[in-house]
Amino acid sequence: MKLKDHIILSILFISAALFNSQMDIIQFNPSRAWYGGWWIASNWQQSWIQKYLLGWTVDGWHLCKILYLTSLLGMIGYMITLTKKQKWYLAFIYTIALLIAWGLLFEVFYIL
């Protein structure tokens, strides 16, 4: 791996940890959250499009969750491209595919 690859993976790793920690702060100690108001208050009184397709717009916790997952799955997608010696833009495609799969599995298991 080149230095550029280490830097990209490090940034994704650090951002995943950052957003994951903010999720815990919002849930367990909201007085320490980055912002107040919308950021810490759930607002599920939205249309089904906002609730299911744009669920990350509900509050800060859900926004941090999607950014955490994007960082984590972006790392996985980027590592796949490194191991298979493929084009860099395939990491983006792998990340989107993993996010969609994660979302679908979440909805299935949430209903069960």
Buried (B, 14 or more C-beta within 10 A) or exposed (E): EEEEBEEBBEEBBEBBEBBBEBBEBBEEEBEEBEEEEEBBEEEEEEEEEBBEEEBBBBBBBBBBBBBBBBBBBBBEBBBBBBEEEEEEEBBBEBBBEBBEEBBEEEEEEEEE
